[in-house]
Amino acid sequence: MPLTQQDSASVSQEITVHPPNRLLFGPGPTQVHPRVYRAMAQPVVGHLDPYFFEISQANQRMLRHVFGTENEWTFVISATGSGGMETAISNFVEPGMKVAVFANGFFCDRMTEMARRHGANVVRFEKPWGGAFGDTEAAEFIHREKPKVVMYVTAETSTGVFQRGEAICQAAHEVGALVIADCVTSLGAMPVNVDKTGIDIAYSCTQKGLSCPPGLSPITISPRAVEWLQARKSTNRSWYFDIKLIGDYLFVSHRYHHTASATLFYALHEGLSLIEEEGLETRCNRHRQAHLEFVKGIGSMGLEMLVPAEYRIWNLNTPQVPEGVDDAKVRASLLKDDGIEIAGGFGPLTGKVFRIGLMGPLATSDHVQDFLAKFGDALRGADYKS
Protein backbone atom coordinates (compact mmCIF):
# COMPACT_ATOMS: atom_id res chain seq x y z
CA MET A 1 0.00 0.00 0.00
CA PRO A 2 1.22 3.58 -0.58
CA LEU A 3 2.54 5.65 2.27
CA THR A 4 -0.15 7.54 4.21
CA GLN A 5 -0.05 11.33 4.38
CA GLN A 6 1.19 11.06 7.95
CA ASP A 7 3.96 8.64 6.90
CA SER A 8 4.90 10.87 3.96
CA ALA A 9 5.22 13.89 6.20
CA SER A 10 7.77 12.10 8.35
CA VAL A 11 9.95 10.98 5.42
CA SER A 12 12.21 13.36 3.53
CA GLN A 13 11.49 13.55 -0.20
CA GLU A 14 15.15 14.16 -1.02
CA ILE A 15 17.20 11.16 -2.07
CA THR A 16 20.60 10.62 -0.45
CA VAL A 17 22.46 9.18 -3.45
CA HIS A 18 24.10 11.70 -5.78
CA PRO A 19 26.50 9.96 -8.20
CA PRO A 20 28.46 12.00 -10.75
CA ASN A 21 27.31 12.08 -14.34
CA ARG A 22 29.61 9.89 -16.43
CA LEU A 23 29.89 9.03 -20.10
CA LEU A 24 30.65 5.31 -19.98
CA PHE A 25 33.01 4.68 -22.88
CA GLY A 26 34.62 1.73 -21.12
CA PRO A 27 34.14 -2.02 -21.69
CA GLY A 28 31.20 -2.13 -19.25
CA PRO A 29 29.06 -1.08 -17.61
CA THR A 30 27.87 0.98 -20.54
CA GLN A 31 25.57 3.95 -20.95
CA VAL A 32 21.96 3.24 -19.95
CA HIS A 33 19.12 4.70 -22.00
CA PRO A 34 16.82 7.13 -20.09
CA ARG A 35 13.84 4.88 -20.83
CA VAL A 36 15.56 2.03 -19.02
CA TYR A 37 16.02 4.25 -15.95
CA ARG A 38 12.35 5.20 -16.07
CA ALA A 39 11.36 1.53 -16.25
CA MET A 40 13.46 0.83 -13.16
CA ALA A 41 11.54 3.47 -11.21
CA GLN A 42 8.26 1.56 -11.60
CA PRO A 43 6.70 -0.19 -8.57
CA VAL A 44 8.32 -3.44 -7.51
CA VAL A 45 6.17 -6.57 -7.69
CA GLY A 46 6.96 -9.89 -6.07
CA HIS A 47 8.96 -12.61 -7.79
CA LEU A 48 5.83 -14.83 -7.85
CA ASP A 49 3.48 -12.09 -9.08
CA PRO A 50 1.67 -12.77 -12.40
CA TYR A 51 3.00 -9.49 -13.79
CA PHE A 52 6.59 -10.55 -13.05
CA PHE A 53 6.11 -13.70 -15.14
CA GLU A 54 4.45 -11.66 -17.89
CA ILE A 55 7.59 -9.51 -18.09
CA SER A 56 9.81 -12.59 -17.87
CA GLN A 57 8.02 -14.29 -20.79
CA ALA A 58 8.30 -11.14 -22.91
CA ASN A 59 12.03 -11.00 -22.14
CA GLN A 60 12.40 -14.62 -23.22
CA ARG A 61 10.73 -13.87 -26.56
CA MET A 62 12.85 -10.80 -27.27
CA LEU A 63 16.06 -12.54 -26.17
CA ARG A 64 15.47 -15.33 -28.68
CA HIS A 65 15.50 -12.72 -31.43
CA VAL A 66 18.66 -11.00 -30.16
CA PHE A 67 20.46 -14.34 -29.67
CA GLY A 68 19.36 -15.46 -33.13
CA THR A 69 17.75 -18.67 -31.91
CA GLU A 70 14.52 -20.63 -31.72
CA ASN A 71 15.62 -22.30 -28.48
CA GLU A 72 12.70 -22.73 -26.08
CA TRP A 73 15.15 -22.72 -23.17
CA THR A 74 16.08 -19.06 -23.40
CA PHE A 75 15.80 -17.08 -20.19
CA VAL A 76 17.64 -14.98 -17.61
CA ILE A 77 19.89 -15.92 -14.70
CA SER A 78 19.83 -13.59 -11.67
CA ALA A 79 23.56 -12.95 -11.78
CA THR A 80 26.20 -11.05 -13.73
CA GLY A 81 27.91 -12.45 -16.82
CA SER A 82 30.31 -14.47 -14.66
CA GLY A 83 27.24 -16.09 -13.10
CA GLY A 84 26.10 -16.98 -16.60
CA MET A 85 29.50 -18.53 -17.23
CA GLU A 86 29.25 -20.59 -14.04
CA THR A 87 25.70 -21.62 -14.93
CA ALA A 88 26.81 -22.96 -18.31
CA ILE A 89 29.83 -24.76 -16.90
CA SER A 90 28.23 -26.20 -13.76
CA ASN A 91 25.35 -27.70 -15.73
CA PHE A 92 27.26 -29.12 -18.68
CA VAL A 93 30.65 -30.05 -17.20
CA GLU A 94 30.93 -33.13 -14.99
CA PRO A 95 33.92 -34.37 -12.95
CA GLY A 96 36.47 -36.14 -15.14
CA MET A 97 34.99 -34.79 -18.37
CA LYS A 98 37.41 -33.62 -21.06
CA VAL A 99 36.82 -29.95 -21.87
CA ALA A 100 38.60 -28.00 -24.62
CA VAL A 101 39.12 -24.25 -24.23
CA PHE A 102 40.18 -21.81 -26.94
CA ALA A 103 42.38 -19.56 -24.79
CA ASN A 104 43.38 -16.10 -25.99
CA GLY A 105 42.41 -13.74 -23.19
CA PHE A 106 41.29 -13.17 -19.62
CA PHE A 107 37.79 -14.61 -19.86
CA CYS A 108 39.00 -17.80 -21.52
CA ASP A 109 41.23 -18.19 -18.47
CA ARG A 110 38.21 -17.66 -16.19
CA MET A 111 36.36 -20.37 -18.13
CA THR A 112 39.33 -22.67 -17.58
CA GLU A 113 39.42 -22.01 -13.84
CA MET A 114 35.70 -22.64 -13.43
CA ALA A 115 35.84 -25.87 -15.46
CA ARG A 116 38.74 -27.15 -13.36
CA ARG A 117 36.88 -26.32 -10.14
CA HIS A 118 34.03 -28.46 -11.43
CA GLY A 119 36.43 -31.36 -11.89
CA ALA A 120 37.04 -31.18 -15.63
CA ASN A 121 40.13 -32.39 -17.45
CA VAL A 122 40.89 -29.18 -19.33
CA VAL A 123 42.92 -29.02 -22.54
CA ARG A 124 43.74 -25.62 -24.01
CA PHE A 125 44.58 -24.28 -27.45
CA GLU A 126 46.49 -21.13 -26.56
CA LYS A 127 47.20 -17.95 -28.51
CA PRO A 128 48.82 -14.74 -27.29
CA TRP A 129 46.34 -12.15 -26.01
CA GLY A 130 45.10 -10.38 -29.13
CA GLY A 131 45.28 -13.47 -31.34
CA ALA A 132 42.39 -15.32 -32.98
CA PHE A 133 41.91 -18.92 -34.13
CA GLY A 134 41.71 -19.93 -37.77
CA ASP A 135 39.10 -22.43 -38.97
CA THR A 136 41.50 -25.20 -39.93
CA GLU A 137 43.63 -25.12 -36.80
CA ALA A 138 40.52 -24.93 -34.61
CA ALA A 139 38.99 -28.00 -36.25
CA GLU A 140 42.26 -29.93 -36.07
CA PHE A 141 42.55 -29.23 -32.34
CA ILE A 142 39.03 -30.49 -31.66
CA HIS A 143 39.40 -33.60 -33.80
CA ARG A 144 42.71 -34.42 -32.11
CA GLU A 145 41.48 -33.94 -28.53
CA LYS A 146 37.91 -35.26 -28.96
CA PRO A 147 36.49 -33.42 -25.93
CA LYS A 148 32.96 -33.67 -24.55
CA VAL A 149 32.59 -29.89 -24.25
CA VAL A 150 34.23 -27.08 -26.24
CA MET A 151 34.33 -23.50 -24.90
CA TYR A 152 35.26 -20.22 -26.57
CA VAL A 153 34.65 -16.48 -26.19
CA THR A 154 32.94 -14.76 -29.11
CA ALA A 155 34.10 -11.25 -28.14
CA GLU A 156 37.04 -11.19 -25.73
CA THR A 157 36.66 -8.05 -23.62
CA SER A 158 40.27 -8.07 -22.47
CA THR A 159 41.69 -7.84 -26.00
CA GLY A 160 39.05 -6.62 -28.47
CA VAL A 161 39.16 -9.86 -30.47
CA PHE A 162 36.06 -11.30 -32.16
CA GLN A 163 36.19 -15.06 -32.71
CA ARG A 164 34.11 -16.67 -35.44
CA GLY A 165 32.54 -19.91 -34.26
CA GLU A 166 31.20 -21.80 -37.26
CA ALA A 167 34.24 -24.07 -37.72
CA ILE A 168 34.55 -24.61 -33.97
CA CYS A 169 30.92 -25.68 -33.66
CA GLN A 170 30.98 -27.90 -36.72
CA ALA A 171 34.08 -29.77 -35.55
CA ALA A 172 32.71 -30.06 -32.01
CA HIS A 173 29.48 -31.61 -33.25
CA GLU A 174 31.44 -34.01 -35.46
CA VAL A 175 33.10 -35.46 -32.34
CA GLY A 176 29.86 -35.36 -30.32
CA ALA A 177 30.76 -32.38 -28.14
CA LEU A 178 28.61 -29.56 -26.83
CA VAL A 179 29.71 -25.95 -27.47
CA ILE A 180 29.59 -23.25 -24.78
CA ALA A 181 30.05 -19.71 -26.12
CA ASP A 182 30.63 -16.56 -24.10
CA CYS A 183 28.57 -13.78 -25.72
CA VAL A 184 28.97 -11.30 -22.87
CA THR A 185 30.25 -8.40 -24.99
CA SER A 186 28.78 -9.27 -28.39
CA LEU A 187 25.06 -9.71 -27.59
CA GLY A 188 23.01 -6.70 -28.65
CA ALA A 189 25.79 -4.98 -30.60
CA MET A 190 27.01 -7.64 -33.05
CA PRO A 191 25.18 -10.54 -34.73
CA VAL A 192 25.44 -13.60 -32.47
CA ASN A 193 23.41 -16.02 -34.63
CA VAL A 194 23.36 -18.88 -32.14
CA ASP A 195 21.41 -21.31 -34.34
CA LYS A 196 23.23 -20.49 -37.58
CA THR A 197 26.63 -20.78 -35.89
CA GLY A 198 25.76 -24.03 -34.12
CA ILE A 199 26.28 -22.90 -30.51
CA ASP A 200 24.66 -25.19 -27.93
CA ILE A 201 24.88 -22.98 -24.82
CA ALA A 202 25.37 -19.22 -25.02
CA TYR A 203 25.33 -16.77 -22.13
CA SER A 204 25.73 -13.01 -21.86
CA CYS A 205 25.14 -10.08 -19.52
CA THR A 206 22.96 -6.97 -19.47
CA GLN A 207 25.54 -4.20 -18.97
CA LYS A 208 27.38 -4.25 -22.31
CA GLY A 209 25.73 -4.56 -25.72
CA LEU A 210 22.24 -4.58 -24.21
CA SER A 211 22.94 -1.23 -22.49
CA CYS A 212 21.20 -2.06 -19.22
CA PRO A 213 22.49 -2.07 -15.63
CA PRO A 214 24.49 -5.12 -14.52
CA GLY A 215 22.87 -7.92 -12.56
CA LEU A 216 21.30 -10.35 -15.06
CA SER A 217 22.75 -12.95 -17.39
CA PRO A 218 20.70 -14.05 -20.43
CA ILE A 219 21.29 -17.66 -21.45
CA THR A 220 20.04 -19.90 -24.27
CA ILE A 221 20.29 -23.68 -24.55
CA SER A 222 19.83 -25.79 -27.67
CA PRO A 223 17.51 -28.83 -27.80
CA ARG A 224 20.50 -31.22 -28.00
CA ALA A 225 22.00 -29.59 -24.90
CA VAL A 226 18.64 -29.81 -23.09
CA GLU A 227 18.48 -33.50 -23.99
CA TRP A 228 22.00 -33.98 -22.59
CA LEU A 229 21.08 -32.12 -19.41
CA GLN A 230 17.94 -34.15 -18.82
CA ALA A 231 19.94 -37.36 -19.19
CA ARG A 232 22.69 -36.20 -16.81
CA LYS A 233 23.14 -38.68 -13.96
CA SER A 234 25.29 -36.65 -11.56
CA THR A 235 23.88 -33.80 -9.47
CA ASN A 236 24.98 -30.26 -10.28
CA ARG A 237 27.38 -29.11 -7.56
CA SER A 238 25.73 -25.67 -7.68
CA TRP A 239 22.20 -25.42 -6.32
CA TYR A 240 21.71 -21.75 -7.20
CA PHE A 241 22.83 -22.17 -10.83
CA ASP A 242 20.99 -25.45 -11.48
CA ILE A 243 19.24 -24.78 -14.80
CA LYS A 244 16.59 -27.41 -14.16
CA LEU A 245 15.48 -25.57 -11.03
CA ILE A 246 15.71 -22.09 -12.54
CA GLY A 247 13.89 -23.10 -15.71
CA ASP A 248 11.11 -24.70 -13.72
CA TYR A 249 10.68 -21.49 -11.70
CA LEU A 250 10.71 -19.12 -14.68
CA PHE A 251 8.63 -20.90 -17.29
CA VAL A 252 7.08 -24.12 -15.98
CA SER A 253 5.65 -24.35 -12.46
CA HIS A 254 6.61 -20.83 -11.22
CA ARG A 255 7.50 -22.39 -7.88
CA TYR A 256 9.85 -20.29 -5.75
CA HIS A 257 13.54 -20.73 -6.48
CA HIS A 258 15.10 -17.37 -5.59
CA THR A 259 13.99 -13.76 -5.18
CA ALA A 260 14.50 -12.39 -8.67
CA SER A 261 14.69 -8.61 -9.05
CA ALA A 262 11.58 -7.26 -10.76
CA THR A 263 13.42 -3.95 -11.20
CA LEU A 264 16.21 -5.55 -13.25
CA PHE A 265 13.68 -7.54 -15.28
CA TYR A 266 11.88 -4.25 -16.06
CA ALA A 267 15.20 -2.74 -17.16
CA LEU A 268 15.98 -5.64 -19.47
CA HIS A 269 12.46 -5.51 -20.93
CA GLU A 270 12.90 -1.84 -21.78
CA GLY A 271 16.40 -2.38 -23.19
CA LEU A 272 15.18 -5.23 -25.39
CA SER A 273 12.17 -3.18 -26.46
CA LEU A 274 14.52 -0.43 -27.62
CA ILE A 275 16.43 -2.98 -29.71
CA GLU A 276 13.19 -4.32 -31.17
CA GLU A 277 12.01 -0.82 -32.08
CA GLU A 278 15.31 0.10 -33.73
CA GLY A 279 15.66 -3.26 -35.43
CA LEU A 280 18.47 -5.66 -34.56
CA GLU A 281 20.20 -5.42 -37.94
CA THR A 282 20.02 -1.62 -37.86
CA ARG A 283 21.40 -1.56 -34.33
CA CYS A 284 24.32 -3.85 -35.22
CA ASN A 285 25.10 -1.76 -38.30
CA ARG A 286 25.04 1.39 -36.16
CA HIS A 287 27.68 -0.14 -33.87
CA ARG A 288 29.75 -1.20 -36.87
CA GLN A 289 29.66 2.28 -38.40
CA ALA A 290 30.62 3.87 -35.08
CA HIS A 291 33.52 1.44 -34.83
CA LEU A 292 34.76 2.22 -38.34
CA GLU A 293 34.52 5.96 -37.68
CA PHE A 294 36.45 5.50 -34.43
CA VAL A 295 39.21 3.47 -36.12
CA LYS A 296 39.55 6.10 -38.84
CA GLY A 297 39.75 8.84 -36.20
CA ILE A 298 42.43 7.25 -34.05
CA GLY A 299 44.35 6.41 -37.21
CA SER A 300 44.46 10.10 -38.09
CA MET A 301 45.99 10.68 -34.65
CA GLY A 302 48.77 8.24 -35.45
CA LEU A 303 47.49 5.44 -33.19
CA GLU A 304 47.27 1.79 -34.23
CA MET A 305 44.76 -0.88 -33.28
CA LEU A 306 45.94 -4.03 -31.49
CA VAL A 307 43.71 -6.39 -33.46
CA PRO A 308 43.70 -6.91 -37.26
CA ALA A 309 40.58 -5.51 -38.94
CA GLU A 310 38.96 -8.89 -39.67
CA TYR A 311 39.01 -9.91 -35.99
CA ARG A 312 37.89 -6.67 -34.32
CA ILE A 313 34.89 -6.39 -32.01
CA TRP A 314 32.67 -3.56 -33.25
CA ASN A 315 31.66 -2.25 -29.85
CA LEU A 316 34.92 -2.70 -27.88
CA ASN A 317 38.03 -1.09 -29.38
CA THR A 318 41.64 -1.61 -28.32
CA PRO A 319 43.95 1.08 -29.73
CA GLN A 320 47.54 0.67 -28.65
CA VAL A 321 49.04 3.13 -26.16
CA PRO A 322 51.64 5.27 -27.98
CA GLU A 323 55.23 4.85 -26.91
CA GLY A 324 56.14 7.14 -24.02
CA VAL A 325 52.52 7.81 -23.01
CA ASP A 326 51.23 6.93 -19.55
CA ASP A 327 47.82 5.40 -20.21
CA ALA A 328 46.74 5.89 -16.59
CA LYS A 329 47.35 9.64 -16.93
CA VAL A 330 45.19 9.77 -20.07
CA ARG A 331 42.36 7.88 -18.40
CA ALA A 332 42.52 10.00 -15.24
CA SER A 333 42.44 13.19 -17.30
CA LEU A 334 39.36 12.08 -19.25
CA LEU A 335 37.54 11.21 -16.04
CA LYS A 336 38.48 14.38 -14.18
CA ASP A 337 38.09 16.91 -16.98
CA ASP A 338 35.30 15.41 -19.08
CA GLY A 339 33.52 12.82 -16.94
CA ILE A 340 34.49 10.14 -19.47
CA GLU A 341 35.33 6.62 -18.34
CA ILE A 342 37.51 4.31 -20.42
CA ALA A 343 39.62 1.36 -19.31
CA GLY A 344 43.21 0.26 -19.71
CA GLY A 345 44.64 -3.12 -20.51
CA PHE A 346 45.44 -5.75 -17.91
CA GLY A 347 47.43 -8.96 -17.73
CA PRO A 348 49.90 -9.09 -20.63
CA LEU A 349 48.30 -5.93 -22.07
CA THR A 350 48.80 -3.75 -18.98
CA GLY A 351 49.87 -0.28 -20.14
CA LYS A 352 49.75 -1.38 -23.79
CA VAL A 353 46.15 -0.72 -24.87
CA PHE A 354 43.14 1.42 -24.11
CA ARG A 355 39.81 -0.40 -23.96
CA ILE A 356 37.15 1.90 -25.38
CA GLY A 357 33.52 0.86 -25.67
CA LEU A 358 31.06 2.32 -28.17
CA MET A 359 27.82 0.76 -27.05
CA GLY A 360 24.13 1.52 -27.08
CA PRO A 361 23.33 5.24 -26.85
CA LEU A 362 27.01 6.19 -27.34
CA ALA A 363 27.42 4.34 -30.64
CA THR A 364 26.66 7.37 -32.81
CA SER A 365 28.73 9.62 -35.04
CA ASP A 366 28.24 12.65 -32.78
CA HIS A 367 29.41 10.78 -29.70
CA VAL A 368 32.37 9.26 -31.56
CA GLN A 369 33.55 12.65 -32.79
CA ASP A 370 33.08 14.25 -29.38
CA PHE A 371 35.01 11.43 -27.73
CA LEU A 372 37.85 11.60 -30.26
CA ALA A 373 38.28 15.32 -29.65
CA LYS A 374 38.51 14.89 -25.88
CA PHE A 375 40.67 11.77 -26.20
CA GLY A 376 43.09 13.74 -28.38
CA ASP A 377 43.28 16.50 -25.76
CA ALA A 378 44.01 13.93 -23.03
CA LEU A 379 46.72 12.30 -25.13
CA ARG A 380 48.41 15.64 -25.74
CA GLY A 381 48.16 16.37 -22.04
CA ALA A 382 50.14 13.16 -21.49
CA ASP A 383 52.91 14.43 -23.82
CA TYR A 384 51.80 12.57 -26.94
CA LYS A 385 52.98 14.19 -30.16
CA SER A 386 51.40 12.66 -33.25
TAZIKA-V956117 format. One record per residue. RES is the residue in three letters. SS is DSSP state (alpha for helix, beta for strand, coil for the rest). BURIAL is + if it has 24 or more other ideal C-beta (glycine too) atoms within 12 Angstrom, else -. Layout:
BEGIN
RES&SS&BURIAL, RES&SS&BURIAL
END
This chain:
BEGIN
MET&coil&-, PRO&coil&-, LEU&coil&-, THR&coil&-, GLN&alpha&-, GLN&alpha&-, ASP&alpha&-, SER&alpha&-, ALA&alpha&-, SER&coil&-, VAL&coil&-, SER&coil&-, GLN&coil&-, GLU&coil&-, ILE&coil&-, THR&coil&-, VAL&coil&-, HIS&coil&-, PRO&coil&-, PRO&coil&-, ASN&coil&-, ARG&coil&-, LEU&beta&+, LEU&beta&+, PHE&coil&+, GLY&coil&+, PRO&coil&+, GLY&coil&+, PRO&coil&+, THR&coil&+, GLN&coil&+, VAL&coil&+, HIS&coil&+, PRO&alpha&-, ARG&alpha&+, VAL&alpha&+, TYR&alpha&-, ARG&alpha&-, ALA&alpha&+, MET&alpha&+, ALA&coil&-, GLN&coil&-, PRO&coil&-, VAL&coil&-, VAL&coil&-, GLY&coil&-, HIS&coil&+, LEU&coil&-, ASP&coil&-, PRO&alpha&-, TYR&alpha&-, PHE&alpha&+, PHE&alpha&+, GLU&alpha&-, ILE&alpha&+, SER&alpha&+, GLN&alpha&+, ALA&alpha&+, ASN&alpha&+, GLN&alpha&+, ARG&alpha&+, MET&alpha&+, LEU&alpha&+, ARG&alpha&+, HIS&alpha&+, VAL&alpha&+, PHE&alpha&+, GLY&coil&+, THR&coil&+, GLU&coil&-, ASN&coil&+, GLU&coil&-, TRP&beta&+, THR&beta&+, PHE&beta&+, VAL&beta&+, ILE&beta&+, SER&coil&+, ALA&coil&+, THR&coil&+, GLY&alpha&+, SER&alpha&+, GLY&alpha&+, GLY&alpha&+, MET&alpha&+, GLU&alpha&+, THR&alpha&+, ALA&alpha&+, ILE&alpha&+, SER&alpha&+, ASN&alpha&+, PHE&alpha&+, VAL&coil&+, GLU&coil&+, PRO&coil&-, GLY&coil&-, MET&coil&+, LYS&beta&+, VAL&beta&+, ALA&beta&+, VAL&beta&+, PHE&beta&+, ALA&beta&+, ASN&coil&+, GLY&coil&+, PHE&alpha&+, PHE&alpha&+, CYS&alpha&+, ASP&alpha&+, ARG&alpha&+, MET&alpha&+, THR&alpha&+, GLU&alpha&-, MET&alpha&+, ALA&alpha&+, ARG&alpha&-, ARG&alpha&-, HIS&coil&+, GLY&coil&-, ALA&coil&+, ASN&beta&-, VAL&beta&+, VAL&beta&+, ARG&beta&+, PHE&beta&+, GLU&beta&-, LYS&coil&+, PRO&coil&-, TRP&coil&+, GLY&coil&+, GLY&coil&+, ALA&coil&+, PHE&coil&+, GLY&coil&-, ASP&alpha&-, THR&alpha&-, GLU&alpha&-, ALA&alpha&+, ALA&alpha&+, GLU&alpha&-, PHE&alpha&+, ILE&alpha&+, HIS&alpha&+, ARG&alpha&-, GLU&alpha&+, LYS&coil&-, PRO&coil&+, LYS&coil&+, VAL&beta&+, VAL&beta&+, MET&beta&+, TYR&beta&+, VAL&beta&+, THR&coil&+, ALA&beta&+, GLU&beta&+, THR&coil&+, SER&coil&+, THR&coil&+, GLY&coil&+, VAL&beta&+, PHE&beta&+, GLN&coil&+, ARG&coil&+, GLY&coil&+, GLU&alpha&+, ALA&alpha&+, ILE&alpha&+, CYS&alpha&+, GLN&alpha&+, ALA&alpha&+, ALA&alpha&+, HIS&alpha&+, GLU&alpha&-, VAL&coil&+, GLY&coil&-, ALA&coil&+, LEU&beta&+, VAL&beta&+, ILE&beta&+, ALA&beta&+, ASP&beta&+, CYS&coil&+, VAL&coil&+, THR&coil&+, SER&coil&+, LEU&beta&+, GLY&coil&+, ALA&coil&+, MET&beta&+, PRO&coil&+, VAL&coil&+, ASN&coil&+, VAL&alpha&+, ASP&alpha&+, LYS&alpha&-, THR&alpha&+, GLY&coil&+, ILE&coil&+, ASP&coil&+, ILE&beta&+, ALA&beta&+, TYR&beta&+, SER&coil&+, CYS&coil&+, THR&coil&+, GLN&coil&+, LYS&coil&+, GLY&coil&+, LEU&coil&+, SER&coil&+, CYS&coil&+, PRO&coil&+, PRO&coil&+, GLY&coil&+, LEU&coil&+, SER&beta&+, PRO&beta&+, ILE&beta&+, THR&beta&+, ILE&beta&+, SER&coil&+, PRO&alpha&-, ARG&alpha&+, ALA&alpha&+, VAL&alpha&+, GLU&alpha&-, TRP&alpha&+, LEU&alpha&+, GLN&alpha&-, ALA&alpha&-, ARG&coil&+, LYS&coil&-, SER&coil&-, THR&coil&-, ASN&coil&+, ARG&coil&-, SER&coil&+, TRP&coil&-, TYR&coil&-, PHE&coil&+, ASP&coil&+, ILE&alpha&+, LYS&alpha&+, LEU&alpha&+, ILE&alpha&+, GLY&alpha&+, ASP&alpha&-, TYR&alpha&+, LEU&alpha&+, PHE&alpha&+, VAL&coil&-, SER&coil&-, HIS&coil&-, ARG&coil&-, TYR&coil&-, HIS&coil&+, HIS&coil&-, THR&coil&-, ALA&coil&+, SER&coil&+, ALA&alpha&+, THR&alpha&+, LEU&alpha&+, PHE&alpha&+, TYR&alpha&+, ALA&alpha&+, LEU&alpha&+, HIS&alpha&+, GLU&alpha&+, GLY&alpha&+, LEU&alpha&+, SER&alpha&+, LEU&alpha&+, ILE&alpha&+, GLU&alpha&+, GLU&alpha&-, GLU&alpha&+, GLY&coil&-, LEU&alpha&+, GLU&alpha&-, THR&alpha&-, ARG&alpha&+, CYS&alpha&+, ASN&alpha&-, ARG&alpha&+, HIS&alpha&+, ARG&alpha&+, GLN&alpha&-, ALA&alpha&+, HIS&alpha&+, LEU&alpha&+, GLU&alpha&+, PHE&alpha&+, VAL&alpha&+, LYS&alpha&-, GLY&alpha&+, ILE&alpha&+, GLY&alpha&-, SER&alpha&-, MET&coil&+, GLY&coil&-, LEU&coil&+, GLU&coil&-, MET&beta&+, LEU&coil&+, VAL&coil&+, PRO&coil&-, ALA&alpha&-, GLU&alpha&-, TYR&alpha&+, ARG&beta&+, ILE&coil&+, TRP&coil&+, ASN&coil&+, LEU&beta&+, ASN&beta&+, THR&coil&+, PRO&beta&+, GLN&beta&+, VAL&coil&+, PRO&coil&+, GLU&coil&-, GLY&coil&-, VAL&coil&+, ASP&coil&-, ASP&alpha&+, ALA&alpha&-, LYS&alpha&+, VAL&alpha&+, ARG&alpha&+, ALA&alpha&-, SER&alpha&+, LEU&alpha&+, LEU&alpha&+, LYS&alpha&-, ASP&alpha&-, ASP&alpha&+, GLY&coil&-, ILE&beta&+, GLU&beta&+, ILE&coil&+, ALA&beta&+, GLY&beta&+, GLY&coil&+, PHE&coil&+, GLY&alpha&+, PRO&alpha&-, LEU&alpha&+, THR&coil&-, GLY&coil&-, LYS&coil&+, VAL&beta&+, PHE&beta&+, ARG&beta&+, ILE&beta&+, GLY&beta&+, LEU&coil&+, MET&coil&+, GLY&alpha&+, PRO&alpha&+, LEU&alpha&+, ALA&coil&+, THR&coil&-, SER&alpha&-, ASP&alpha&-, HIS&alpha&+, VAL&alpha&+, GLN&alpha&-, ASP&alpha&+, PHE&alpha&+, LEU&alpha&+, ALA&alpha&-, LYS&alpha&+, PHE&alpha&+, GLY&alpha&+, ASP&alpha&-, ALA&alpha&+, LEU&alpha&+, ARG&alpha&-, GLY&alpha&-, ALA&coil&+, ASP&coil&-, TYR&coil&+, LYS&coil&-, SER&coil&-
END
